[in-house]
Amino acid sequence: MNGVGIIGAIVIGILAGWIAEKVMGRNHGLLTNLIVGLVGAFLGGFLASSIGWNTGAGWIPSLIVSTLGAILLLFLVGLFRRRRV
């Protein structure tokens, strides 16, 4: 999340977590959305840089990468939860 600051990162994290929650059909609270969004931002940023995808700076690219990372995170968590049952 280049160029958005700490408050921007929190807002983007909440939005990314909320969008991922809706896409994946889950129902979480605000704090969980923030955590999922921020972890998703790190995951998405790591994967984007690993494949050489330069997303640039700003709110929109950060939100897109964070949301994709959060969706991937919820998908992976869902896989592990289904196996334990």
MODELLER restraints for C-alpha pairs under 7 A, 6 or more apart:
rsr = mdl.restraints
at = mdl.atoms
rsr.add(forms.Gaussian(group=physical.xy_distance, feature=features.Distance(at['CA:1:A'], at['CA:9:A']), mean=6.74, stdev=0.5))
rsr.add(forms.Gaussian(group=physical.xy_distance, feature=features.Distance(at['CA:1:A'], at['CA:57:A']), mean=6.95, stdev=0.5))
rsr.add(forms.Gaussian(group=physical.xy_distance, feature=features.Distance(at['CA:1:A'], at['CA:62:A']), mean=5.20, stdev=0.5))
rsr.add(forms.Gaussian(group=physical.xy_distance, feature=features.Distance(at['CA:2:A'], at['CA:57:A']), mean=4.86, stdev=0.5))
rsr.add(forms.Gaussian(group=physical.xy_distance, feature=features.Distance(at['CA:2:A'], at['CA:58:A']), mean=6.36, stdev=0.5))
rsr.add(forms.Gaussian(group=physical.xy_distance, feature=features.Distance(at['CA:3:A'], at['CA:57:A']), mean=5.69, stdev=0.5))
rsr.add(forms.Gaussian(group=physical.xy_distance, feature=features.Distance(at['CA:3:A'], at['CA:58:A']), mean=5.70, stdev=0.5))
rsr.add(forms.Gaussian(group=physical.xy_distance, feature=features.Distance(at['CA:4:A'], at['CA:58:A']), mean=6.08, stdev=0.5))
rsr.add(forms.Gaussian(group=physical.xy_distance, feature=features.Distance(at['CA:4:A'], at['CA:59:A']), mean=6.48, stdev=0.5))
rsr.add(forms.Gaussian(group=physical.xy_distance, feature=features.Distance(at['CA:10:A'], at['CA:34:A']), mean=6.94, stdev=0.5))
rsr.add(forms.Gaussian(group=physical.xy_distance, feature=features.Distance(at['CA:12:A'], at['CA:63:A']), mean=5.73, stdev=0.5))
rsr.add(forms.Gaussian(group=physical.xy_distance, feature=features.Distance(at['CA:13:A'], at['CA:34:A']), mean=5.08, stdev=0.5))
rsr.add(forms.Gaussian(group=physical.xy_distance, feature=features.Distance(at['CA:13:A'], at['CA:37:A']), mean=4.01, stdev=0.5))
rsr.add(forms.Gaussian(group=physical.xy_distance, feature=features.Distance(at['CA:13:A'], at['CA:38:A']), mean=4.82, stdev=0.5))
rsr.add(forms.Gaussian(group=physical.xy_distance, feature=features.Distance(at['CA:13:A'], at['CA:66:A']), mean=7.00, stdev=0.5))
rsr.add(forms.Gaussian(group=physical.xy_distance, feature=features.Distance(at['CA:14:A'], at['CA:33:A']), mean=5.38, stdev=0.5))
rsr.add(forms.Gaussian(group=physical.xy_distance, feature=features.Distance(at['CA:14:A'], at['CA:34:A']), mean=4.30, stdev=0.5))
rsr.add(forms.Gaussian(group=physical.xy_distance, feature=features.Distance(at['CA:14:A'], at['CA:37:A']), mean=5.84, stdev=0.5))
rsr.add(forms.Gaussian(group=physical.xy_distance, feature=features.Distance(at['CA:16:A'], at['CA:37:A']), mean=4.93, stdev=0.5))
rsr.add(forms.Gaussian(group=physical.xy_distance, feature=features.Distance(at['CA:16:A'], at['CA:63:A']), mean=6.15, stdev=0.5))
rsr.add(forms.Gaussian(group=physical.xy_distance, feature=features.Distance(at['CA:16:A'], at['CA:66:A']), mean=5.73, stdev=0.5))
rsr.add(forms.Gaussian(group=physical.xy_distance, feature=features.Distance(at['CA:16:A'], at['CA:67:A']), mean=4.35, stdev=0.5))
rsr.add(forms.Gaussian(group=physical.xy_distance, feature=features.Distance(at['CA:16:A'], at['CA:70:A']), mean=6.66, stdev=0.5))
rsr.add(forms.Gaussian(group=physical.xy_distance, feature=features.Distance(at['CA:17:A'], at['CA:33:A']), mean=4.14, stdev=0.5))
rsr.add(forms.Gaussian(group=physical.xy_distance, feature=features.Distance(at['CA:17:A'], at['CA:34:A']), mean=5.89, stdev=0.5))
rsr.add(forms.Gaussian(group=physical.xy_distance, feature=features.Distance(at['CA:17:A'], at['CA:36:A']), mean=5.27, stdev=0.5))
rsr.add(forms.Gaussian(group=physical.xy_distance, feature=features.Distance(at['CA:17:A'], at['CA:37:A']), mean=4.10, stdev=0.5))
rsr.add(forms.Gaussian(group=physical.xy_distance, feature=features.Distance(at['CA:17:A'], at['CA:67:A']), mean=6.71, stdev=0.5))
rsr.add(forms.Gaussian(group=physical.xy_distance, feature=features.Distance(at['CA:17:A'], at['CA:70:A']), mean=6.14, stdev=0.5))
rsr.add(forms.Gaussian(group=physical.xy_distance, feature=features.Distance(at['CA:18:A'], at['CA:33:A']), mean=5.58, stdev=0.5))
rsr.add(forms.Gaussian(group=physical.xy_distance, feature=features.Distance(at['CA:19:A'], at['CA:67:A']), mean=6.70, stdev=0.5))
rsr.add(forms.Gaussian(group=physical.xy_distance, feature=features.Distance(at['CA:20:A'], at['CA:67:A']), mean=5.99, stdev=0.5))
rsr.add(forms.Gaussian(group=physical.xy_distance, feature=features.Distance(at['CA:20:A'], at['CA:70:A']), mean=5.83, stdev=0.5))
rsr.add(forms.Gaussian(group=physical.xy_distance, feature=features.Distance(at['CA:20:A'], at['CA:71:A']), mean=4.89, stdev=0.5))
rsr.add(forms.Gaussian(group=physical.xy_distance, feature=features.Distance(at['CA:21:A'], at['CA:27:A']), mean=6.43, stdev=0.5))
rsr.add(forms.Gaussian(group=physical.xy_distance, feature=features.Distance(at['CA:24:A'], at['CA:71:A']), mean=6.97, stdev=0.5))
rsr.add(forms.Gaussian(group=physical.xy_distance, feature=features.Distance(at['CA:36:A'], at['CA:70:A']), mean=5.76, stdev=0.5))
rsr.add(forms.Gaussian(group=physical.xy_distance, feature=features.Distance(at['CA:37:A'], at['CA:66:A']), mean=6.14, stdev=0.5))
rsr.add(forms.Gaussian(group=physical.xy_distance, feature=features.Distance(at['CA:37:A'], at['CA:67:A']), mean=6.77, stdev=0.5))
rsr.add(forms.Gaussian(group=physical.xy_distance, feature=features.Distance(at['CA:37:A'], at['CA:70:A']), mean=5.42, stdev=0.5))
rsr.add(forms.Gaussian(group=physical.xy_distance, feature=features.Distance(at['CA:39:A'], at['CA:70:A']), mean=6.95, stdev=0.5))
rsr.add(forms.Gaussian(group=physical.xy_distance, feature=features.Distance(at['CA:40:A'], at['CA:66:A']), mean=5.24, stdev=0.5))
rsr.add(forms.Gaussian(group=physical.xy_distance, feature=features.Distance(at['CA:40:A'], at['CA:67:A']), mean=6.73, stdev=0.5))
rsr.add(forms.Gaussian(group=physical.xy_distance, feature=features.Distance(at['CA:40:A'], at['CA:69:A']), mean=4.01, stdev=0.5))
rsr.add(forms.Gaussian(group=physical.xy_distance, feature=features.Distance(at['CA:40:A'], at['CA:70:A']), mean=3.82, stdev=0.5))
rsr.add(forms.Gaussian(group=physical.xy_distance, feature=features.Distance(at['CA:40:A'], at['CA:73:A']), mean=6.18, stdev=0.5))
rsr.add(forms.Gaussian(group=physical.xy_distance, feature=features.Distance(at['CA:41:A'], at['CA:65:A']), mean=6.35, stdev=0.5))
rsr.add(forms.Gaussian(group=physical.xy_distance, feature=features.Distance(at['CA:41:A'], at['CA:66:A']), mean=3.84, stdev=0.5))
rsr.add(forms.Gaussian(group=physical.xy_distance, feature=features.Distance(at['CA:41:A'], at['CA:69:A']), mean=5.75, stdev=0.5))
rsr.add(forms.Gaussian(group=physical.xy_distance, feature=features.Distance(at['CA:41:A'], at['CA:70:A']), mean=6.86, stdev=0.5))
rsr.add(forms.Gaussian(group=physical.xy_distance, feature=features.Distance(at['CA:43:A'], at['CA:69:A']), mean=5.33, stdev=0.5))
rsr.add(forms.Gaussian(group=physical.xy_distance, feature=features.Distance(at['CA:44:A'], at['CA:65:A']), mean=5.28, stdev=0.5))
rsr.add(forms.Gaussian(group=physical.xy_distance, feature=features.Distance(at['CA:44:A'], at['CA:66:A']), mean=5.74, stdev=0.5))
rsr.add(forms.Gaussian(group=physical.xy_distance, feature=features.Distance(at['CA:44:A'], at['CA:68:A']), mean=6.29, stdev=0.5))
rsr.add(forms.Gaussian(group=physical.xy_distance, feature=features.Distance(at['CA:44:A'], at['CA:69:A']), mean=4.02, stdev=0.5))
rsr.add(forms.Gaussian(group=physical.xy_distance, feature=features.Distance(at['CA:45:A'], at['CA:65:A']), mean=6.40, stdev=0.5))
rsr.add(forms.Gaussian(group=physical.xy_distance, feature=features.Distance(at['CA:55:A'], at['CA:61:A']), mean=5.79, stdev=0.5))
